[in-house]
Amino acid sequence: MNRWLFSIRTRLAGFITVLIGVISVFIYLYFPRRLEEQVTRSIIEKAKSIAEMAAFNINSALFFEDYEGIEDGLQGARSNEDVVYIVVLNSNGKEVISYNKEGAERADFLATSNPDHISFEEKLYGYVAPVRLNEQTIGRLFIGLSLEDVRAEVRRSKAAVAMVSLLVFVIGMLCVFGISTLITRPLGRMTQTVRKIAEGDLNQRASSTYIGEVGDLARSFNLMVDELVNAHRELEALNLDLEKRARALQEEITERKRVLKELQESEERVRDILENANDLIQSIRPDGSLLYVNRAWLKILAYRPEEVSGLPMTAIVHPASLATWTESLERLIRGEETGRIGLVLMTNDGRFVDVEGNLSCKFEDGRPAAVRGIFRDVTERKKIDLLKDEFVSTVSHELRTPLTSIHGSLDLVNKMLAGQNLEKVHKLVEIALRNSHRLRYLVDDILDFQKIESGQLVFDIEPVRLSLLVKQALDENRGYGDRYHISFVMGTDLPDVTVNVDQGRLMQVMANLLSNAAKFSPPNGQVEVSIVRNDGKVRVAIRDHGQGIPEEFRGKIFKKFTQVDSSRTREKGGTGLGLSIAKSIIERLGGEIGFESTVNVGSTFYFELPLVPE
């Protein structure tokens, strides 16, 4: 018995048994620990990336207590299948938002949140991240990741390792009974192989060329190592994938920070422009109360910032402008355009300010959110315009009376000198009479222009047969045409139509168009006048054969004080108000005026009026 106990085979068997046991224990202890370490790093990195990204997404919303924005910012984290619990605390430690997918108890979760340690005995891994804005911590975000799948995977890995360890031990025990001195050397080599594998060289394999149990043991050992290598590679692949996702999340966070910084800089530029603008800029709620005003608004209307918030515009708009303001606001809320409007605003210190500007409405989800307005202070300009109008009216009236007297006197003298042989005197009187005509027309144009600008031009509308009125206009202006050796020719087959017009004002338009056509036609030429009926309207056209209108003047031909020849040495005379007055008269009569022109061929001026139903 003693001999058997102390025999080489027994001692070798005992030694091999111990060795196999040590190997089995090493495998059972080493590889599961390595697995847990890798899984722990992966989970911590994943939780850190999700928590930091979620904290970045909600920082602005948490600062402004925008709960809907916080919910939106957490959508990315909530969509992750491993996230089962989210808690957001503000700077006072008060819970703001919580999300629980699988019913984790809050007390346990918050108390066990540890970003540096994972216990696979727990169901959740809790990670806490600070929520910062502008380098200031404004809250904390707790995030819980489920460890159920990880625990199951770890348990399976441990079970596999245990089975492998048990298999190794069983195979070793079976081999012990058949071992002999011949296998001592192979076992030594196998021991070396195991040592190298334990050192991390997983490419080592036991030689499988041996016969008998040693060869079987080597092949079984190699199979076991292959399984472990495969498991190790799968863990490395999983770890690599997690690292890639973490890098992608970090890159996304960096990009979002860059975009957010650009947006903040853009907002600062816009805010600086608005605050330093000279115009009055305001934003109004749909109910008419003020939401925002700039510095110019506060300065011009003499308000302090704390007095403006929520102030209704009806308290600022003068009663005379209240109807205009109310109508414009209602139209904007309905989605209609208002164009440029003028208002009188009451300042905080009792003054009145005239402003002109535009309004626009911002809609969100089809509903009006705010009405924005930009106005300019035109108080001084209106005072100057009023003084100008008063001056023009006064000067024109003061000139008209003596001019009428001078014109009448010259006309009487001209008739008295007719038939007498006083050619030089008669010529001088004719020149003075012609100049008095021009001055009278100038004063009349200025007075009409002033009345149009002030809205005081009176119209006496009545039905008129248009063909008779046009013929009368041609007869009254033939003398003007003779002065330039121009004949007025009227087309045949004139339609017998009736229009509602002020006869005197329409004669004024005809006189203006006929005189222009005569002035700018070549000597001994003709000016054709035609009347054409078309779709409920009638068009009167005056065509000349002059030089035409250059392209650069066509866009402003109907503007005030516009003449193709604007030099002081022009030969044709005129104020540059005729076409502007004609346009205003035709538009007041409900019609339209326009022209067609070809350089070096001629021009056709026309106006259209609505017909009186028969």
ROTORMAR-769243 format. One record per residue (C-alpha): residue in three letters; x, y negated, z negated. Coordinates in steps of 0.25 Angstrom, whole numbers. Example, Ala and Ser with C-alpha at 12.3 -4.5 7.8 and 13.67 -1.06 7.14 Angstrom:
% ROTORMAR-769243
 res     x     y     z
 Ala    49    18   -31
 Ser    55     4   -29
//
This chain:
% ROTORMAR-769243
 res     x     y     z
 Met     0     0     0
 Asn    11   -10    -4
 Arg    19    -6     9
 Trp     6    -9    17
 Leu     4   -22    10
 Phe    19   -27    12
 Ser    21   -21    26
 Ile    25   -30    37
 Arg    12   -27    45
 Thr     4   -31    32
 Arg    12   -43    29
 Leu    11   -47    44
 Ala    -4   -44    44
 Gly    -6   -52    32
 Phe     3   -63    37
 Ile    -5   -63    51
 Thr   -18   -62    43
 Val   -14   -75    35
 Leu    -9   -81    48
 Ile   -22   -79    55
 Gly   -30   -84    43
 Val   -21   -96    43
 Ile   -24   -98    57
 Ser   -38   -96    56
 Val   -39  -106    44
 Phe   -31  -116    52
 Ile   -40  -115    64
 Tyr   -52  -116    55
 Leu   -47  -129    48
 Tyr   -38  -136    59
 Phe   -47  -136    71
 Pro   -60  -140    64
 Arg   -53  -151    57
 Arg   -47  -156    71
 Leu   -61  -155    77
 Glu   -67  -163    65
 Glu   -56  -174    66
 Gln   -59  -176    81
 Val   -74  -176    80
 Thr   -73  -186    68
 Arg   -64  -195    77
 Ser   -74  -194    88
 Ile   -86  -197    80
 Ile   -79  -209    73
 Glu   -75  -215    86
 Lys   -89  -213    92
 Ala   -96  -219    80
 Lys   -86  -231    79
 Ser   -88  -234    94
 Ile  -103  -233    93
 Ala  -104  -241    80
 Glu   -95  -252    85
 Met  -102  -253    98
 Ala  -115  -254    91
 Ala  -110  -264    81
 Phe  -105  -273    93
 Asn  -118  -272   100
 Ile  -127  -277    88
 Asn  -117  -287    82
 Ser  -125  -299    89
 Ala  -138  -293    87
 Leu  -135  -290    72
 Phe  -130  -304    70
 Phe  -143  -311    75
 Glu  -151  -300    69
 Asp  -157  -296    82
 Tyr  -162  -282    79
 Glu  -166  -279    93
 Gly  -152  -282    98
 Ile  -147  -273    87
 Glu  -156  -262    92
 Asp  -151  -264   106
 Gly  -136  -265   102
 Leu  -138  -251    95
 Gln  -144  -244   107
 Gly  -131  -239   112
 Ala  -127  -233    98
 Arg  -141  -227    96
 Ser  -141  -220   110
 Asn  -129  -212   105
 Glu  -134  -198   102
 Asp  -124  -197    90
 Val  -129  -210    83
 Val  -140  -206    73
 Tyr  -139  -218    64
 Ile  -136  -233    65
 Val  -138  -244    54
 Val  -135  -258    56
 Leu  -132  -267    44
 Asn  -131  -282    44
 Ser  -120  -290    37
 Asn  -129  -290    24
 Gly  -129  -275    24
 Lys  -144  -275    28
 Glu  -149  -264    38
 Val  -153  -270    51
 Ile  -155  -258    60
 Ser  -155  -243    58
 Tyr  -156  -231    67
 Asn  -157  -217    63
 Lys  -158  -206    73
 Glu  -158  -194    64
 Gly  -162  -199    50
 Ala  -149  -201    43
 Glu  -150  -206    29
 Arg  -146  -221    29
 Ala  -139  -220    15
 Asp  -131  -208    18
 Phe  -128  -214    32
 Leu  -123  -227    27
 Ala  -116  -221    15
 Thr  -108  -211    23
 Ser  -104  -220    35
 Asn   -89  -219    36
 Pro   -82  -222    49
 Asp   -69  -214    45
 His   -75  -201    40
 Ile   -84  -191    46
 Ser   -90  -180    37
 Phe   -96  -168    46
 Glu  -104  -164    34
 Glu  -113  -177    37
 Lys  -123  -178    48
 Leu  -119  -192    51
 Tyr  -106  -200    53
 Gly  -108  -215    49
 Tyr  -100  -226    55
 Val  -101  -240    51
 Ala   -96  -252    60
 Pro   -96  -267    57
 Val  -105  -276    66
 Arg   -96  -288    69
 Leu   -99  -301    76
 Asn   -88  -311    79
 Glu   -79  -304    69
 Gln   -89  -304    58
 Thr   -96  -292    52
 Ile  -111  -294    53
 Gly  -116  -280    49
 Arg  -113  -265    50
 Leu  -117  -254    59
 Phe  -118  -239    53
 Ile  -119  -228    64
 Gly  -121  -213    61
 Leu  -117  -202    71
 Ser  -123  -189    70
 Leu  -113  -178    66
 Glu  -123  -166    69
 Asp  -117  -163    82
 Val  -103  -165    77
 Arg  -105  -156    65
 Ala  -111  -145    73
 Glu   -99  -146    83
 Val   -89  -146    71
 Arg   -96  -134    65
 Arg   -96  -127    78
 Ser   -81  -130    80
 Lys   -78  -125    65
 Ala   -86  -113    67
 Ala   -78  -110    80
 Val   -65  -112    73
 Ala   -70  -104    62
 Met   -74   -93    71
 Val   -60   -94    78
 Ser   -53   -94    65
 Leu   -61   -82    61
 Leu   -58   -75    74
 Val   -44   -78    73
 Phe   -44   -72    59
 Val   -52   -60    62
 Ile   -43   -57    74
 Gly   -31   -59    66
 Met   -36   -50    55
 Leu   -38   -39    66
 Cys   -25   -41    72
 Val   -18   -40    58
 Phe   -22   -25    57
 Gly   -15   -22    71
 Ile    -4   -31    70
 Ser    10   -25    70
 Thr    25   -30    70
 Leu    24   -32    85
 Ile    15   -43    84
 Thr    23   -51    74
 Arg    30   -59    84
 Pro    17   -62    92
 Leu    11   -66    79
 Gly    22   -75    77
 Arg    21   -82    91
 Met     6   -83    88
 Thr     9   -90    75
 Gln    17  -100    83
 Thr     6  -102    93
 Val    -4  -105    82
 Arg     6  -114    75
 Lys     7  -122    88
 Ile    -8  -122    90
 Ala    -9  -127    76
 Glu     1  -139    79
 Gly    -9  -143    90
 Asp    -3  -136   103
 Leu   -15  -129   108
 Asn    -9  -125   121
 Gln    -2  -113   113
 Arg    -7   -99   115
 Ala    -3   -86   109
 Ser     3   -76   119
 Ser    -7   -66   124
 Thr     3   -56   129
 Tyr     3   -47   117
 Ile    -4   -34   116
 Gly   -13   -29   106
 Glu   -18   -37    95
 Val    -8   -48    96
 Gly   -12   -51   110
 Asp   -27   -51   106
 Leu   -23   -60    95
 Ala   -16   -70   104
 Arg   -27   -70   114
 Ser   -37   -72   103
 Phe   -29   -83    98
 Asn   -27   -90   111
 Leu   -42   -89   113
 Met   -45   -96   100
 Val   -35  -107   103
 Asp   -41  -109   117
 Glu   -55  -110   110
 Leu   -49  -120   101
 Val   -42  -128   112
 Asn   -55  -129   120
 Ala   -62  -134   107
 His   -50  -144   106
 Arg   -51  -149   120
 Glu   -66  -150   119
 Leu   -64  -159   106
 Glu   -54  -167   114
 Ala   -63  -169   125
 Leu   -74  -174   116
 Asn   -64  -183   109
 Leu   -60  -189   122
 Asp   -74  -191   126
 Leu   -77  -198   113
 Glu   -65  -207   115
 Lys   -69  -211   129
 Arg   -83  -214   124
 Ala   -76  -222   113
 Arg   -68  -230   123
 Ala   -80  -232   132
 Leu   -87  -238   120
 Gln   -76  -247   116
 Glu   -74  -252   130
 Glu   -89  -255   131
 Ile   -88  -262   117
 Thr   -77  -270   123
 Glu   -84  -274   135
 Arg   -97  -278   128
 Lys   -88  -287   119
 Arg   -82  -293   131
 Val   -96  -296   137
 Leu  -101  -301   124
 Lys   -90  -311   123
 Glu   -92  -316   137
 Leu  -107  -317   134
 Gln  -104  -325   121
 Glu   -94  -334   129
 Ser  -105  -337   140
 Glu  -115  -340   129
 Glu  -106  -350   122
 Arg  -103  -357   136
 Val  -118  -358   139
 Arg  -121  -363   125
 Asp  -110  -373   126
 Ile  -116  -378   139
 Leu  -130  -379   133
 Glu  -126  -386   121
 Asn  -117  -396   128
 Ala  -126  -399   140
 Asn  -132  -413   141
 Asp  -146  -408   145
 Leu  -156  -404   134
 Ile  -157  -389   134
 Gln  -167  -382   126
 Ser  -173  -368   125
 Ile  -188  -366   120
 Arg  -196  -355   115
 Pro  -209  -351   123
 Asp  -217  -358   112
 Gly  -210  -371   115
 Ser  -201  -372   103
 Leu  -186  -375   105
 Leu  -176  -364   104
 Tyr  -163  -370   108
 Val  -158  -385   112
 Asn  -144  -390   115
 Arg  -137  -401   109
 Ala  -141  -411   120
 Trp  -156  -408   117
 Leu  -153  -411   102
 Lys  -145  -423   105
 Ile  -155  -430   114
 Leu  -168  -426   107
 Ala  -161  -429    93
 Tyr  -164  -416    86
 Arg  -156  -408    77
 Pro  -154  -393    79
 Glu  -162  -389    67
 Glu  -174  -397    72
 Val  -175  -390    85
 Ser  -177  -375    83
 Gly  -191  -372    85
 Leu  -195  -386    88
 Pro  -207  -386    98
 Met  -205  -394   111
 Thr  -218  -400   110
 Ala  -212  -408    98
 Ile  -201  -414   108
 Val  -209  -415   121
 His  -216  -429   122
 Pro  -231  -428   123
 Ala  -230  -434   138
 Ser  -222  -422   142
 Leu  -229  -411   134
 Ala  -238  -407   145
 Thr  -226  -405   154
 Trp  -218  -397   144
 Thr  -230  -388   140
 Glu  -233  -385   155
 Ser  -218  -382   158
 Leu  -217  -373   146
 Glu  -229  -365   150
 Arg  -225  -364   164
 Leu  -211  -359   160
 Ile  -217  -348   151
 Arg  -226  -343   163
 Gly  -213  -342   171
 Glu  -215  -354   180
 Glu  -205  -364   184
 Thr  -207  -379   179
 Gly  -196  -386   187
 Arg  -190  -399   181
 Ile  -198  -406   170
 Gly  -197  -419   163
 Leu  -201  -421   148
 Val  -200  -432   138
 Leu  -194  -427   124
 Met  -196  -433   111
 Thr  -183  -434   103
 Asn  -182  -432    88
 Asp  -179  -447    86
 Gly  -191  -451    93
 Arg  -186  -454   107
 Phe  -191  -449   121
 Val  -182  -442   130
 Asp  -185  -439   145
 Val  -179  -425   150
 Glu  -180  -417   163
 Gly  -176  -403   165
 Asn  -180  -389   167
 Leu  -186  -377   159
 Ser  -184  -362   161
 Cys  -190  -350   154
 Lys  -183  -338   149
 Phe  -191  -325   149
 Glu  -188  -312   142
 Asp  -196  -300   145
 Gly  -205  -308   153
 Arg  -208  -318   141
 Pro  -203  -332   140
 Ala  -192  -332   129
 Ala  -187  -347   130
 Val  -189  -360   139
 Arg  -176  -367   142
 Gly  -175  -381   146
 Ile  -164  -390   151
 Phe  -168  -405   151
 Arg  -160  -418   154
 Asp  -162  -431   147
 Val  -167  -441   158
 Thr  -172  -452   148
 Glu  -162  -462   153
 Arg  -164  -458   168
 Lys  -179  -460   167
 Lys  -177  -474   161
 Ile  -167  -478   172
 Asp  -178  -472   182
 Leu  -189  -480   176
 Leu  -180  -493   176
 Lys  -177  -490   191
 Asp  -191  -488   195
 Glu  -195  -500   188
 Phe  -184  -508   195
 Val  -187  -502   209
 Ser  -202  -505   206
 Thr  -199  -520   202
 Val  -189  -523   213
 Ser  -198  -517   223
 His  -211  -525   219
 Glu  -202  -537   218
 Leu  -197  -536   232
 Arg  -210  -532   238
 Thr  -217  -545   235
 Pro  -207  -554   242
 Leu  -204  -544   253
 Thr  -219  -544   256
 Ser  -219  -559   257
 Ile  -206  -560   265
 His  -211  -549   275
 Gly  -224  -557   277
 Ser  -217  -570   279
 Leu  -208  -564   289
 Asp  -219  -558   296
 Leu  -227  -571   297
 Val  -214  -578   302
 Asn  -212  -568   312
 Lys  -226  -569   318
 Met  -225  -585   318
 Leu  -212  -584   325
 Ala  -217  -574   336
 Gly  -218  -581   349
 Gln  -208  -592   346
 Asn  -195  -593   352
 Leu  -187  -591   339
 Glu  -180  -578   342
 Lys  -169  -579   331
 Val  -179  -583   320
 His  -189  -572   325
 Lys  -178  -561   325
 Leu  -173  -565   311
 Val  -188  -565   306
 Glu  -189  -551   312
 Ile  -177  -546   305
 Ala  -182  -552   291
 Leu  -195  -546   294
 Arg  -189  -532   297
 Asn  -181  -532   284
 Ser  -192  -536   276
 His  -200  -524   281
 Arg  -188  -515   277
 Leu  -188  -522   263
 Arg  -203  -520   261
 Tyr  -202  -505   266
 Leu  -190  -503   256
 Val  -198  -509   244
 Asp  -210  -501   248
 Asp  -202  -488   248
 Ile  -196  -491   235
 Leu  -209  -494   229
 Asp  -215  -481   234
 Phe  -203  -473   230
 Gln  -204  -479   216
 Lys  -219  -476   215
 Ile  -216  -461   220
 Glu  -206  -460   209
 Ser  -215  -465   198
 Gly  -227  -457   204
 Gln  -235  -470   206
 Leu  -237  -469   221
 Val  -252  -469   224
 Phe  -259  -461   235
 Asp  -272  -463   241
 Ile  -276  -449   247
 Glu  -287  -448   257
 Pro  -290  -440   270
 Val  -283  -445   282
 Arg  -282  -441   297
 Leu  -268  -438   298
 Ser  -267  -441   313
 Leu  -272  -455   312
 Leu  -263  -458   301
 Val  -251  -453   308
 Lys  -255  -462   321
 Gln  -257  -474   312
 Ala  -243  -472   306
 Leu  -237  -471   320
 Asp  -244  -484   324
 Glu  -239  -491   312
 Asn  -225  -487   313
 Arg  -223  -489   328
 Gly  -217  -503   326
 Tyr  -207  -497   317
 Gly  -204  -487   329
 Asp  -203  -498   339
 Arg  -192  -504   330
 Tyr  -183  -492   333
 His  -189  -490   347
 Ile  -196  -477   343
 Ser  -210  -472   347
 Phe  -219  -464   338
 Val  -226  -453   346
 Met  -237  -445   340
 Gly  -240  -431   345
 Thr  -253  -427   351
 Asp  -264  -417   347
 Leu  -263  -422   332
 Pro  -272  -414   323
 Asp  -283  -421   316
 Val  -280  -418   302
 Thr  -283  -425   288
 Val  -274  -426   276
 Asn  -276  -432   262
 Val  -265  -443   261
 Asp  -263  -457   257
 Gln  -263  -464   271
 Gly  -254  -475   267
 Arg  -243  -466   261
 Leu  -244  -456   273
 Met  -242  -468   282
 Gln  -230  -472   273
 Val  -224  -458   276
 Met  -227  -459   291
 Ala  -220  -473   291
 Asn  -208  -467   284
 Leu  -206  -455   294
 Leu  -209  -463   306
 Ser  -200  -474   303
 Asn  -189  -464   300
 Ala  -191  -457   313
 Ala  -190  -470   320
 Lys  -178  -475   313
 Phe  -170  -462   316
 Ser  -174  -460   330
 Pro  -166  -465   342
 Pro  -172  -477   350
 Asn  -183  -475   360
 Gly  -186  -462   353
 Gln  -199  -456   349
 Val  -204  -451   335
 Glu  -215  -440   337
 Val  -226  -438   326
 Ser  -234  -425   326
 Ile  -245  -419   317
 Val  -246  -404   315
 Arg  -256  -396   307
 Asn  -252  -383   301
 Asp  -258  -374   290
 Gly  -266  -384   282
 Lys  -255  -395   283
 Val  -252  -406   294
 Arg  -238  -410   297
 Val  -234  -424   302
 Ala  -220  -424   309
 Ile  -212  -436   314
 Arg  -201  -432   323
 Asp  -189  -441   328
 His  -177  -439   337
 Gly  -166  -445   329
 Gln  -153  -440   323
 Gly  -160  -430   313
 Ile  -156  -429   298
 Pro  -142  -424   295
 Glu  -142  -411   287
 Glu  -136  -417   274
 Phe  -148  -427   273
 Arg  -160  -417   275
 Gly  -160  -412   261
 Lys  -162  -426   255
 Ile  -170  -433   266
 Phe  -182  -435   257
 Lys  -174  -439   245
 Lys  -175  -454   240
 Phe  -165  -464   247
 Thr  -160  -454   257
 Gln  -157  -458   271
 Val  -149  -451   282
 Asp  -141  -464   284
 Ser  -139  -469   270
 Ser  -128  -480   273
 Arg  -131  -494   270
 Thr  -129  -497   285
 Arg  -140  -488   290
 Glu  -148  -494   301
 Lys  -161  -488   299
 Gly  -165  -494   285
 Gly  -174  -488   275
 Thr  -174  -484   260
 Gly  -172  -469   260
 Leu  -185  -468   253
 Gly  -195  -466   264
 Leu  -194  -451   266
 Ser  -194  -449   251
 Ile  -207  -457   249
 Ala  -213  -450   261
 Lys  -210  -436   255
 Ser  -216  -441   241
 Ile  -229  -446   249
 Ile  -230  -433   257
 Glu  -228  -424   245
 Arg  -239  -433   237
 Leu  -248  -430   248
 Gly  -246  -415   247
 Gly  -238  -413   259
 Glu  -223  -410   263
 Ile  -213  -418   271
 Gly  -201  -413   278
 Phe  -192  -415   291
 Glu  -184  -407   302
 Ser  -172  -413   308
 Thr  -161  -409   318
 Val  -149  -418   319
 Asn  -148  -426   332
 Val  -162  -421   336
 Gly  -172  -428   326
 Ser  -180  -426   314
 Thr  -195  -423   311
 Phe  -201  -427   298
 Tyr  -214  -421   294
 Phe  -224  -421   283
 Glu  -236  -411   280
 Leu  -249  -414   273
 Pro  -260  -405   269
 Leu  -273  -406   278
 Val  -286  -409   272
 Pro  -296  -397   274
 Glu  -306  -399   285
//
